[in-house]
Amino acid sequence: MVALRTVDALLVEPRHAGAVVGHAYDALSPQQRRQLAASNPDSFLNVLRSPGDEPGADAAELLERSGAALARLIAAGRFRPHPPGLYLYRLRSGQHVQTAVVADLAVAETGSGRVRAHERTRVAKEEELARHLAHVRIQSSPVGLGYRGRPSIDALAERAAAGAPQLDFETVDGVQHQVWRVADPGTQTALQDAFAAVEATYIIDGHHRVAAAARVDGAGHFLAALIPDHALRLLPYHRVVAGPLPADLPVRFAHLAERYDVAVTEAAEAPRAPDRFLLFVGDGWFELGRRAPLDGRLAVEVADSEVLRTLFDVRDARHDPRLSFLPGGHDIGRRAAQTATQMGGAALLVSPPSVLDVFNEADRGRPLPPKSTWFEPKLRSGIFLVHR
């Protein structure tokens, strides 16, 4: 039983939405976030600033600046309160459309098995987000939850979205965002009853935010956007290891070659087979093909436990500060090579799991490594503000 609670939220004002809401946070580099925030006082990135965005800055000062930016946006009328209710949040990116039901869910649901995680978190990020939430006291980024779709819920969502939306705008990356408040009490109750029959939901975006909410108030709630499985689009999440790299890298390659076919290649697209990886190191690309079956493991697990461990001594993806991540498939070869070169390190491209793989691993209670999946289009920060 998934219990939806109505949301008491402020919504971004339609005429300001394009200025306040921008790219997905994780789709930008720290430098890009810093530049966009500085150039646009209305950008919600000013509220989401983190120590990683401004190296060397005092963490307590950053929190004060985030809180002040939020207060300034509210005082300037960039957000408007609405009566409590459920919401529909639709994103359209090219031909892909996904419609989420937005509601509050109890943090305790994560311990009940009704909200299931599929990947581990990085402890430092959990702590950072918890400090931010404890200071600003608002949730502004819906946690994406997938679920096994039901025609009854799809039909209710379509009916609720038949009228004019409260919000309809396009972000700078070309994604259309529409929001409807579910005003009809009967439809609201019907949605709550329909979700009561859903056995489990799966965190697809926001593991760290859920963990942070639990740290701040384990008896509280978090803002959730629930998306049916048939509307989810899953892309890979690649690995970057910062230098300096081990001096004995040729020896390590020899050890890896005992289990992998290693070949120089000019191809630089994300691999499609789970037993194939593409590695950029030095100034070139290598294709790595695992000879033995994966024995039920997913590509990202093997990437972390075998390739990165053997070549670069990455033994704990939750804590290793050398490890960072690159999402998606667009122009990934160029982006990965450029990032690895800038960091004096290496990049490893992996294939994504399927949505069913993700759900099944969560059902088994066998979480994947951090940053194993990247779902698009991304839910955006700064559309909903919910005080906590």
C-alpha positions, 0 to 999 in steps of 0.5 A: 500500500502506497499512501499518498498525502496531499502537498501544501506547496508554493508553485513557481509563478508562470511568468517567471518559471523560465528564469527560475527553473533551468537545467537539471542540476546534475546535468551541469558541471560545477563551473556551469552551475556557478556561472549560471547562478552568478549571471541570473539572480532568479535562477534556483541554482542560487538556492541549491549551491553546494561546496562542490560548486564553489571550492574553498568557500566556507560551507556555513556561509554557502548555507546562509547565501542559499537561505537568503536566495530562497527568501529573496525569490519568495519575497519577490513574488517568484512563487505563489501558494496553492491549496493543498492537493495532489499534482500532475507533473508532465515532461515532454522531451522530443517524442518522449512524454512522462506524467508523474503524480506528485504527492508527499510520502512518509520517510518511514515508507523507505523502511517499510519496503514500499519505497525501495532503493536500487543503488547505494548512496555516497555518504558525503553527499547525504550529509551535505544535502541533510545540512542544506535541508536542515538550514533552508527547511524546504524541499524543492526537488521531487524524488522520482519514484517508478512503479509498475504501471496500472491502466486505472492510474493512467486513466485517472491522470489523463482525466485530471490533465484534461483541462488547462494546466497551472504551469506550462513552460519550456526550460532552456534545454528544450523540455516542456514542463506542465503542472496540473493541480488535481482540484476535483476531490473525487479524482484525488481520492480515486488516485489515493485509492489506486495507489493504495493497491500499488505494492511498491515504488522504486527510487529512480532519482533522489536516493541522496535526497531521501537519505537526507530527509531521513537524517533530518526528520525520520518521522516526516515526509518527502516530496515525490513524483511517481512515474509508471514504468512504461514512461521511464527512459533509462540511460547509462551513468559513466565513471570518471577517475581523477588522477594521478593514475597508478604508475604501474598501469601497464602491469595492471592492464596485464592483470585485467587482460587475464579476464578481458580482451583488451583492444585499441579502438576509435569508437567512443559511444556507450556500449550496448552489451553489459559485458563490454566497456570502453575506457579512455586513458592517456590519449586514447580509447580501449575496448574491454570485453569480459570473456566469462559470463557476468553471472547475473551481475549488472554491467555497472557492478562489474565496472566498479568491482573489477575494472576500476578496482584492478586498474585504479584501486577504486574499492569503495564507490561510496567514499572514494573522492577520486570517482565522479560520474557522467550521465547519458549518451549524447556526445558521451565520447567527447565529453568523457575524454575531455573530462578525463583529460582535464582531471588527469585521469580516466573515463569508463563507459558502461551500458545501462541496466533495464528498468526491469533490472532496476526494479528486480534488484530493488525487490531483492534488496541488492542495491547497485553501486552509487550513480548506476542509472540516469533517467531522462527527462529529469524532474526539475528543482524550483517548480514546487516549494514545500516547507518542512 
